[in-house]
Amino acid sequence: MFQQNPFLTANQLVQQTGLSAPTVNAALADLERFGIVEEITGRKRGRVFSYRRYLAILSEGTDPLPMTA
């Protein structure tokens, strides 16, 4: 699901998977501990998780070209 949308909330995952909120939150905690996803809001509610590796792959080679005078 993170490959389709690299930014998701726990509630979105509950709705999309049909899993319970505790199951989704436990899975997100494991994924965060393994460094696969990262919580990016710093909030306790309405947290948004990002799929870091996918974002890194998407941004490869996207550095701006150097300015020439």
C-alpha positions in Angstrom: 0.0 0.0 0.0 2.9 2.3 0.7 4.1 1.9 -2.9 0.8 3.3 -4.2 0.9 6.2 -1.6 4.1 6.6 0.3 2.2 8.7 3.0 -0.5 6.9 5.0 -2.2 7.1 8.3 -3.1 4.2 10.5 -6.8 4.9 9.9 -6.2 4.7 6.1 -4.5 1.3 6.5 -7.3 0.0 8.7 -9.8 1.0 6.0 -7.8 -0.4 3.1 -6.8 -3.7 4.8 -9.8 -4.5 7.0 -7.4 -5.2 9.8 -8.1 -3.9 13.3 -6.6 -0.7 14.6 -4.4 -2.4 17.2 -3.0 -4.8 14.5 -2.2 -2.0 12.2 -0.6 0.1 14.9 1.5 -2.9 16.1 2.7 -3.5 12.5 3.5 0.2 12.0 5.5 0.2 15.3 7.5 -2.8 14.0 8.0 -1.2 10.6 9.2 2.0 12.3 11.5 0.1 14.6 13.1 -1.6 11.6 13.5 1.7 9.8 11.1 0.9 7.0 8.6 3.6 7.7 8.9 6.9 9.6 6.3 8.8 11.5 6.6 12.4 10.1 4.1 14.5 12.1 5.4 14.1 15.7 1.8 13.9 16.9 0.1 11.3 19.0 -3.1 11.3 17.0 -3.5 11.5 13.2 0.1 10.4 12.7 1.3 10.1 9.1 3.8 7.5 8.2 6.1 7.6 5.2 7.8 4.8 3.3 11.4 6.1 3.4 13.1 3.7 1.1 10.5 4.3 -1.6 10.9 8.0 -1.3 14.6 7.6 -1.5 14.3 5.6 -4.7 12.0 8.2 -6.2 14.3 11.0 -5.4 17.5 9.3 -6.8 19.0 11.5 -9.5 16.7 14.4 -8.8 19.4 16.7 -7.5 19.2 20.1 -9.2 21.7 20.8 -11.9 24.5 23.1 -10.8 24.1 26.7 -11.9 26.6 27.9 -14.5 27.4 31.5 -14.9 
